[in-house]
Amino acid sequence: MNILTLNCGSSSAKYQVYCWDKKDILAVGIVEKVTIGGSFITHIVKGREEVVFNHDCPTHTDAIELIIKTITSKDLGVISDMSEISAVGHRVVHGGDKFTKSVIVDNEAMEAFTAMQDMSPLHNPANIMGIEAAKKVLPDVPHCAIMDTAWHQTMPAKSFMYAVPNEWYEKYGVRRYGFHGTSFLYTAKRAAVLLGQDPFKTNLIICHIGNGASVNAVKDGCSFDTSMGITPLEGLVMGTRSGDIDPALPFYIMRKTGMSAAEVESALNKKSGHIGLTGKFADRRDIQAAAVSGDQQALLAQHIEAHRVKKYIGAYQAVLGRVDALVLTAGVGEFAWFMREKILDGLDGIGMKFDPVKNKISMTRNAETLISTPDSKIPIFVIPTDEEFVMTEDAYALMKGAYDTHTKFTYSFQSKDYVNKGRAEGLINDLEKNPELKSIIALPKC
């Protein structure tokens, strides 16, 4: 039984083909630079060399068609045709407050996702195109929507309500929704395993830092507060998004420049954050290279990002009271040791003391690591996220009629004996290149 997962971002389309019977990944990949020109696909099959080739994808529909063509290709594929796919899991960024868990996609769900498009302009349109394109090819299998917002539906009103006219909430759904929920679900459950604690008695601060970034306060195993808001624009400094600003700023710029509301919205989503601060860089690796070479704007961008993350960590420690662990995840959180260093420096005053050497060693997607010092009151974990496996497991359980909210459903990765076969094999190669990595691998507490 094979399950396909599709994760369509604003300019990318990730995919994974998972064999449920063998509990193993058959293929994984990503189509990058979708809609912006210069598109290419990176396709990885177990036991074969990684394949990268250019292919123009002006829309996400083109990207999905490329993915399907690749995974069924005689030379590159892992299945003979799409009839070998039993279910498809789709990431949907914004589901509003209608969904508290993943669902099988029907007309009602699609209408809800469409209604949320103006709240997630970079993502929901792409998510919808991905679902529509996949359903054309696979009309007879269940298509399951795994929503970023569902995880955050446990937040109390004091966390999700804005201090604006209440009718805005009642008529237009104006409230904090939060995103990156699939990533937070996975890392929260894994952190509880590493701590040897009941997940529903565990308090965490989780920093999901990638091109998009947010922080989540997890209280008793459930989302309690988060940095993103009604849209993914609020909160941290991101690749192209501003994060927190004075709400009056857009009006000021509109008066000064004559820009329309749509133009200002686009600027805050696509021309701000790191690319706005540096004038040219959104990728943290490019920013680091520029900072090392003496680019002061790049260095300032790093300091601004780290400063913002620190503020949220401190705030969430205050609202949680007790913090059992700090977790860093996603592309930047897992690999950009230089950003972790800037974020964690000085946090020993609130009980979070990192080891600079361990921090530099931790550069892997194949193991969970502990980068805090032995005397740190609060452990600091780097936990590689696995949104695709959450999507896979949700899709399988929905197909079998065994799924429920995460408070009533136990994932396979909540076992202390859980092993991701692909990551276990990848770790062997990582350890050959970086033997010191073994010394910081975090093991589950019994």
Secondary structure, 3 states (H helix, E strand, C coil): CEEEEEEECCCEEEEEEEECCCCEEEEEEEEECCCCCCCEEEEEECCCCCEEEECCCCCHHHHHHHHHHHHCCCCCCCCCCHHHEEEEEEEECCCCCCCCCCEECCHHHHHHHHHCHHHCCCCHHHHHHHHHHHHHHCCCCCEEEEECCHHHHHCCHHHHCCCCCHHHHHHHCCCCCCCCHHHHHHHHHHHHHHHCCCHHHCCEEEEEECCCEEEEEEECCEEEEECCCCCCCCCCCCCCCCCCCCCCHHHHHHHHHCCCHHHHHHHHHHCCHHHHHHCCCCCHHHHHHHHHCCCHHHHHHHHHHHHHHHHHHHHHHHHHCCCCEEEEEHHHHHHCHHHHHHHHCCHHHHCCCECHHHHHHCCCCCCCEECECCCCCCCEEECCCCHHHHHHHHHHHHHHCCCCCCCCCCCHHHCCCCCCHHHHHHHHHHHHHCHHHHHHECCCCC
